[in-house]
């Protein structure tokens, strides 16, 4: 019944341009509504080297997310439209920092809404998307750690014309972080002046069995250029399997940052008391994971070299005095992007240990558990401690079948304990409940 009512309405909204190709545009389309209930409680226990009271954040909200994904019009070149409409309601909050909700008169807004259209075009095995972009890649990560996910505005072209190759190029003009309704310009950590261009491109090769080889490039105007090479491989062993994740980044300052403009200086340690300067750093990481009968055990390491922190895309709202909330910017594409911290500091060496279990092996399909521990040291600082650790736990369940199929429940807990002066000891719990209602 819903399908019979809604499909003609969507067809009418699209207009006459799509009527000639109605069968492809509408009949190949998909629409659903996702109900999201998310709770976050982040307790700060103390600030290292200070008597200042640590901030604590408590946010609870309900989200309603409508997603429509069209098919393509008929013809050599097909056209389509994806549309997301999101509405969020604050159920509780003690935050004046905008952790989960936008700020309104210095306090968390009672509700907010976002409309995100994406126009798309297909030719052979090429797809061009213009508008709202949510895709992640080796040089760009969009966070989904609050009620609303981070999105970007721009254009992206993906080509799969050559067998075993995927080529991607894109240009982002603005970003929308997870606690905002409007697009903002961009920075990287430490920057005081924003910019409006983040360009990227890369190639992924899958011609070797169970292996992906990648080479990518990114450029954040007036801040940095970043080169990436990586390899992921899974080998079937006589007993179990072994997965390798190898990543290498080389980042250099350009434009304002490269010329020494203080407004574009990036975070790091540059000697003496200088904590902002030109970007010049490398990051290499390796993760080896062994899987057997639902169990996965992993060991990894990452090393940052140079005077700069690992640079990545962030919102201009996080520059200067406009910074909002704990970790309100984008995620890092590095291996060490954890629930609370990113282990991105200049000189930092990080070791990781991972354990995951899929309870489907015991007949409890949809239930999973994970534990991750990371310890970083050798952080470049002027004085004081130079290490940190974090422990993350997660337990999740998704109903696999029946009338409640797709209902998901997740609990996450993280503890972070840095020794660097000015950093905060934190203990955070998150509870997520989601349910997807298919419309057609």
URQUI-V629258 format. One record per backbone hydrogen bond with DSSP energy under -1.0 kcal/mol. CO is the residue of the C=O (numbers start at 1). NH is the residue of the N-H. E is the energy in kcal/mol with one decimal. If there is no record, write none. Layout:
co & nh & e
CO & NH & E
CO & NH & E
This chain:
co & nh & e
1 & 5 & -1.7
2 & 6 & -3.1
3 & 7 & -1.9
6 & 10 & -2.6
7 & 11 & -2.5
8 & 12 & -2.1
9 & 13 & -2.1
10 & 14 & -2.0
11 & 15 & -1.1
15 & 18 & -1.4
19 & 22 & -1.6
21 & 25 & -2.6
22 & 26 & -2.7
22 & 27 & -1.1
25 & 71 & -2.6
26 & 29 & -2.0
30 & 69 & -3.2
31 & 439 & -2.7
31 & 440 & -1.7
32 & 67 & -2.8
33 & 437 & -3.5
34 & 65 & -2.6
35 & 435 & -1.8
36 & 63 & -3.9
37 & 433 & -2.5
38 & 61 & -2.5
39 & 431 & -2.3
40 & 59 & -2.7
41 & 429 & -2.4
42 & 57 & -2.8
43 & 427 & -2.0
46 & 425 & -2.4
47 & 50 & -1.8
48 & 422 & -2.8
57 & 42 & -3.4
58 & 94 & -2.0
59 & 40 & -3.3
60 & 91 & -2.9
60 & 92 & -1.9
61 & 38 & -2.3
62 & 89 & -2.8
63 & 36 & -2.6
64 & 87 & -2.1
65 & 34 & -3.1
66 & 85 & -2.3
67 & 32 & -2.1
68 & 83 & -2.9
69 & 30 & -2.5
78 & 122 & -2.8
79 & 73 & -1.9
80 & 120 & -2.2
81 & 70 & -1.8
82 & 118 & -2.9
83 & 68 & -2.8
84 & 116 & -3.4
85 & 66 & -3.0
86 & 114 & -2.5
87 & 64 & -2.3
88 & 112 & -2.1
89 & 62 & -2.4
92 & 60 & -2.4
95 & 108 & -1.0
102 & 109 & -3.2
104 & 107 & -1.4
107 & 104 & -3.7
110 & 90 & -3.2
112 & 88 & -3.1
114 & 86 & -3.1
116 & 84 & -2.0
117 & 132 & -1.9
118 & 82 & -2.9
119 & 130 & -3.1
120 & 80 & -2.6
121 & 128 & -2.8
122 & 78 & -2.7
123 & 126 & -2.6
125 & 160 & -1.6
126 & 123 & -2.2
127 & 158 & -2.5
128 & 121 & -2.3
129 & 156 & -2.5
130 & 119 & -2.9
131 & 154 & -2.5
133 & 152 & -2.5
137 & 140 & -1.7
140 & 137 & -2.6
143 & 150 & -2.8
151 & 176 & -3.1
152 & 133 & -3.5
153 & 173 & -2.7
153 & 174 & -1.3
154 & 131 & -3.0
155 & 171 & -2.6
156 & 129 & -3.0
157 & 169 & -2.2
158 & 127 & -2.6
159 & 167 & -2.7
162 & 165 & -1.9
164 & 206 & -2.8
166 & 204 & -2.2
167 & 159 & -2.9
168 & 202 & -2.7
169 & 157 & -3.0
170 & 200 & -2.4
171 & 155 & -2.2
172 & 198 & -2.4
174 & 153 & -2.8
175 & 184 & -2.7
176 & 151 & -2.1
177 & 180 & -1.6
184 & 175 & -2.8
185 & 316 & -3.2
186 & 195 & -2.4
187 & 314 & -2.3
188 & 191 & -2.4
189 & 267 & -2.5
195 & 186 & -3.0
197 & 221 & -2.4
198 & 172 & -3.0
199 & 219 & -2.6
200 & 170 & -2.8
201 & 217 & -2.8
202 & 168 & -2.6
203 & 215 & -2.1
204 & 166 & -2.1
205 & 213 & -2.4
208 & 211 & -1.9
210 & 234 & -2.0
212 & 232 & -2.3
213 & 205 & -3.0
214 & 230 & -2.2
215 & 203 & -2.4
216 & 228 & -2.7
217 & 201 & -2.2
218 & 226 & -2.9
219 & 199 & -2.5
220 & 223 & -2.5
220 & 224 & -1.5
222 & 257 & -1.6
223 & 254 & -1.1
224 & 220 & -2.6
225 & 252 & -2.4
226 & 218 & -2.3
227 & 250 & -2.1
228 & 216 & -2.3
229 & 248 & -1.8
230 & 214 & -2.8
231 & 246 & -2.9
232 & 212 & -2.6
233 & 244 & -3.1
235 & 242 & -2.5
240 & 237 & -2.3
241 & 291 & -2.6
242 & 235 & -3.1
243 & 289 & -2.6
244 & 233 & -2.0
245 & 287 & -2.0
246 & 231 & -2.3
247 & 285 & -2.7
248 & 229 & -2.0
249 & 283 & -2.1
250 & 227 & -2.8
251 & 281 & -2.3
252 & 225 & -2.5
254 & 257 & -1.2
254 & 258 & -1.4
255 & 259 & -2.0
256 & 261 & -2.6
257 & 260 & -1.3
261 & 264 & -1.6
263 & 192 & -2.5
263 & 193 & -1.5
266 & 277 & -2.1
267 & 309 & -2.5
271 & 274 & -2.2
274 & 270 & -2.6
275 & 268 & -1.5
277 & 266 & -2.7
279 & 253 & -2.6
281 & 251 & -2.9
282 & 305 & -3.1
283 & 249 & -3.1
284 & 303 & -2.4
285 & 247 & -2.4
286 & 301 & -2.2
287 & 245 & -2.4
288 & 299 & -2.4
289 & 243 & -3.1
290 & 297 & -2.6
291 & 241 & -2.0
292 & 295 & -2.2
294 & 358 & -1.9
295 & 292 & -2.6
296 & 356 & -2.4
297 & 290 & -3.1
298 & 354 & -2.9
299 & 288 & -2.8
300 & 352 & -2.6
301 & 286 & -2.4
302 & 350 & -3.1
303 & 284 & -1.9
305 & 282 & -2.1
307 & 269 & -2.7
314 & 187 & -2.2
315 & 318 & -1.9
316 & 319 & -1.5
319 & 322 & -1.7
334 & 337 & -1.1
336 & 338 & -1.3
341 & 338 & -2.1
344 & 310 & -2.7
345 & 348 & -1.9
346 & 380 & -2.6
348 & 304 & -2.8
349 & 377 & -2.5
350 & 302 & -2.5
351 & 375 & -2.4
352 & 300 & -2.3
353 & 373 & -2.6
354 & 298 & -2.7
355 & 371 & -2.8
356 & 296 & -2.4
357 & 369 & -2.1
358 & 361 & -1.7
359 & 362 & -1.8
359 & 364 & -2.2
360 & 363 & -1.5
363 & 365 & -1.0
364 & 367 & -1.7
366 & 398 & -1.4
367 & 359 & -2.2
368 & 396 & -2.5
369 & 357 & -2.7
370 & 394 & -2.2
371 & 355 & -2.6
372 & 392 & -3.1
373 & 353 & -2.5
374 & 390 & -2.4
375 & 351 & -2.3
376 & 388 & -2.5
377 & 349 & -2.9
386 & 379 & -1.9
387 & 419 & -2.9
388 & 376 & -3.3
389 & 417 & -2.9
390 & 374 & -2.6
391 & 415 & -2.1
392 & 372 & -2.7
393 & 413 & -2.2
394 & 370 & -2.4
395 & 411 & -2.7
396 & 368 & -2.7
397 & 409 & -2.7
399 & 406 & -2.5
402 & 405 & -1.7
404 & 407 & -2.2
407 & 399 & -2.7
408 & 434 & -2.5
409 & 397 & -2.6
410 & 432 & -2.8
411 & 395 & -2.5
412 & 430 & -2.7
413 & 393 & -3.0
414 & 428 & -3.2
415 & 391 & -2.3
416 & 426 & -2.0
420 & 423 & -2.0
423 & 48 & -2.9
425 & 45 & -2.3
426 & 416 & -2.4
427 & 43 & -2.9
428 & 414 & -2.5
429 & 41 & -2.6
430 & 412 & -2.5
431 & 39 & -2.5
432 & 410 & -2.6
433 & 37 & -3.1
434 & 408 & -3.2
435 & 35 & -3.0
437 & 33 & -2.2
